[in-house]
């Protein structure tokens, strides 16, 4: 099988058949139990008692079937502050009552340097996550805000994701947030929708299924090959062809769980 970074490169070949298999795994196993598995987005209102219910609308069902949700793994209750040297920082408002230890929170969430913010006065923070998505055929993944879920307390800013080909550039995700109103705390509770993932496939009408995959030696070696590239070059997209040339043909091997396995 020949991989391709762009859908255009598949022109003239036989169209893919059946659902597209997307795999996911955690690149960190320690404390992995706190991370929720990705789940397909479903209507919050599942009323199907009326033929005209939105839950029965084919267009709604088709759109929702292409979004997968990732939930927040722990409570966040953060305040934006500046230290004595006026450098931007964060304070955990949960204090001693926080479910996550202070040192672990510092490991997981970071304030980017002020000179790297996209907009003056709008801090950017990044929550590091161990989720990695991968496919064995051309698939672009986009990470977007959980716009189908209602939040009683709106976030004091916006999240932003990105779009990249998971068949040649699988990488751990992060949750990036631009803190527009720094007078308000950033509150996200464990289990709240954190973001959605949506997948572009060819042809576009093919369904997408996701499954947890085995972290094989080939997969580990390939992840090591591309990891950290952003620290050395500015435009990592320029490395896609080089990565594709060194990628093993088969990396997606869904985990087959046995009946009674508590992880199934």
C-alpha positions in Angstrom: 0.0 0.0 0.0 1.3 3.4 -0.9 0.7 6.2 1.6 -0.1 9.7 0.5 0.0 13.0 2.3 -2.6 14.6 -0.1 -5.8 13.2 -1.4 -5.0 14.4 -4.9 -2.2 11.9 -5.1 -4.8 9.1 -5.0 -6.4 10.2 -8.3 -6.7 7.4 -10.8 -6.5 4.7 -8.1 -9.2 2.5 -6.8 -11.3 4.3 -4.2 -11.1 3.0 -0.6 -13.9 0.7 0.4 -15.6 0.2 3.8 -15.0 2.3 6.9 -11.7 4.1 7.5 -9.9 2.6 10.5 -8.4 5.3 12.8 -6.3 4.2 15.7 -5.5 5.9 19.0 -3.2 5.2 21.9 -1.6 7.0 24.8 2.1 7.7 24.5 2.3 7.7 28.3 1.0 4.7 30.2 1.7 6.0 33.7 -1.6 7.1 35.3 -3.2 6.4 31.9 -6.4 5.3 33.7 -7.4 9.0 34.3 -7.7 9.7 30.6 -11.1 9.0 29.0 -11.2 7.1 25.7 -12.3 9.1 22.7 -16.1 8.8 22.2 -18.3 9.5 19.2 -20.4 12.7 19.6 -24.1 12.1 20.2 -27.0 14.5 20.5 -27.4 15.8 24.0 -31.2 15.5 23.4 -31.8 12.0 22.2 -35.6 12.5 21.9 -36.7 10.2 19.1 -40.4 10.0 20.0 -41.3 12.4 17.2 -40.6 11.8 13.5 -39.4 15.4 13.1 -37.0 15.3 16.1 -33.6 16.6 15.4 -32.2 13.3 16.7 -33.7 11.6 13.7 -32.5 14.1 11.1 -30.1 12.3 8.7 -28.0 15.5 8.3 -27.5 15.8 12.0 -26.7 12.1 12.4 -24.2 12.2 9.5 -22.4 15.3 10.9 -22.2 14.0 14.5 -20.9 10.6 13.3 -17.8 12.4 12.1 -16.9 14.0 15.4 -15.2 12.3 18.3 -14.9 13.9 21.8 -12.1 13.9 24.2 -12.9 14.8 27.8 -10.9 16.7 30.3 -8.9 14.3 32.5 -8.7 16.4 35.7 -10.1 19.6 37.2 -8.7 22.9 36.1 -9.5 26.1 38.1 -6.8 28.6 37.1 -6.2 32.3 37.6 -4.0 34.4 35.4 -1.4 36.3 37.4 1.9 38.1 36.9 4.8 37.5 39.3 6.9 40.1 41.0 8.9 40.5 37.8 5.7 41.0 35.8 6.1 37.7 34.0 2.8 35.9 33.2 1.9 32.9 35.4 -1.0 30.8 36.6 -2.4 30.1 40.1 -4.4 27.0 41.0 -7.5 28.4 42.7 -8.3 24.9 44.1 -5.2 25.1 46.3 -5.0 22.3 48.8 -8.3 21.0 47.7 -7.1 20.4 44.2 -7.4 16.8 42.9 -4.1 17.1 41.0 -0.9 17.7 42.8 0.8 21.0 42.1 4.0 19.5 40.6 1.9 17.3 38.3 -0.2 20.3 37.2 3.0 22.2 36.4 4.2 19.2 34.3 0.9 19.1 32.3 0.0 22.8 31.7 2.3 25.6 30.5 2.1 29.3 29.8 3.8 30.0 26.5 6.4 32.8 26.4 4.7 36.2 26.0 6.6 37.0 22.8 5.0 33.9 21.2 1.3 34.9 21.9 -0.7 35.4 18.8 -2.3 38.6 20.1 -0.8 41.2 22.5 -2.3 40.8 25.9 -3.9 37.4 25.2 -2.0 34.7 27.0 -1.7 31.2 25.4 -1.6 28.2 27.6 -1.0 24.6 26.6 -2.3 21.4 28.3 -0.1 18.5 27.3 -2.0 15.3 26.5 -0.9 11.7 25.7 -3.5 11.1 23.0 -2.1 10.0 19.6 -4.2 9.3 16.5 -2.9 7.3 13.6 -4.1 5.7 10.3 -2.7 3.5 7.5 -4.2 5.5 4.7 -4.5 9.2 3.9 -6.5 10.8 6.8 -6.4 14.4 7.9 -7.4 15.1 11.5 -8.7 18.5 12.7 -8.9 19.4 16.4 -11.8 21.8 17.1 -13.7 23.3 20.0 -16.6 21.2 21.5 -19.2 23.4 19.9 -22.1 21.0 20.2 -21.9 20.9 24.0 -23.4 23.7 26.1 -21.3 25.1 28.9 -23.1 26.8 31.8 -20.0 28.9 32.4 -18.4 30.0 29.1 -14.7 29.8 28.9 -12.9 33.2 29.2 -11.3 32.8 25.8 -11.1 30.4 22.8 -9.3 27.1 22.1 -7.5 26.5 18.9 -6.4 23.3 17.4 -4.9 22.4 14.0 -5.1 20.1 11.0 -2.5 17.6 10.0 -2.2 14.1 8.3 -2.2 11.4 11.0 -1.1 8.8 8.5 2.4 10.4 8.3 2.6 12.7 11.2 1.0 11.1 14.3 1.9 13.1 17.4 0.7 13.7 20.9 -2.1 16.2 21.1 -2.3 19.3 23.3 -5.1 21.6 24.3 -4.2 25.2 23.4 -6.2 28.0 24.9 -6.1 31.8 24.3 -7.1 33.5 27.5 -8.9 36.6 26.2 -10.5 37.7 29.5 -7.8 37.3 32.1 -10.0 38.8 34.8 -12.0 35.6 34.8 -10.7 32.2 35.9 -10.4 29.3 33.6 -12.6 26.5 34.9 -12.8 23.0 33.2 -13.9 20.1 35.3 -12.9 16.5 34.9 -15.2 14.8 32.4 -16.1 18.1 30.6 -15.8 18.0 26.8 -12.3 19.4 26.1 -12.2 19.2 22.3 -13.5 17.3 19.2 -11.5 15.5 16.6 -12.9 15.2 13.1 -11.4 13.2 10.2 -11.2 13.9 6.5 -11.1 10.8 4.3 -11.4 9.9 0.6 -13.9 9.5 -0.7 -15.7 11.8 1.7 -18.8 9.6 2.2 -16.8 6.8 3.9 -17.5 6.2 7.5 -14.8 6.5 10.2 -14.3 4.1 13.0 -11.8 4.4 15.9 -10.1 1.8 18.0 -7.3 1.7 20.6 -4.2 0.2 18.9 -1.2 -1.8 20.0 1.9 0.2 20.6 4.2 -2.0 18.6 8.0 -1.6 18.2 7.5 -0.3 14.6 5.0 2.3 15.9 7.4 3.3 18.8 10.3 3.6 16.4 8.3 5.8 13.9 7.1 8.1 16.7 10.7 8.5 17.9 11.7 9.4 14.3 9.3 12.4 14.1 9.1 13.4 17.8 10.5 16.8 18.7 11.0 18.0 15.1 9.2 21.2 16.0 12.2 22.1 18.2 14.5 22.1 15.2 12.6 23.5 12.2 9.9 26.1 11.8 7.8 24.4 9.2 7.3 20.7 10.1 5.0 20.2 7.2 8.1 20.3 5.0 9.2 17.0 6.6 6.0 15.1 5.6 7.5 13.5 2.5 10.7 12.5 4.3 8.6 10.9 7.1 6.4 9.1 4.6 9.4 7.6 2.8 10.5 6.0 6.1 7.1 5.0 7.4 6.3 1.3 7.8 3.3 0.3 5.7 1.3 -1.1 8.6 1.1 0.6 11.9 -2.5 0.3 12.9 -3.2 -2.9 14.9 -6.4 -2.6 17.0 -6.2 -4.2 20.4 -8.3 -7.3 20.6 -9.8 -7.5 24.1 -11.1 -10.7 25.6 -14.5 -10.9 27.3 -14.3 -9.9 30.9 -11.3 -7.7 30.3 -11.9 -4.6 32.6 -10.5 -2.3 29.9 -12.9 -3.5 27.2 
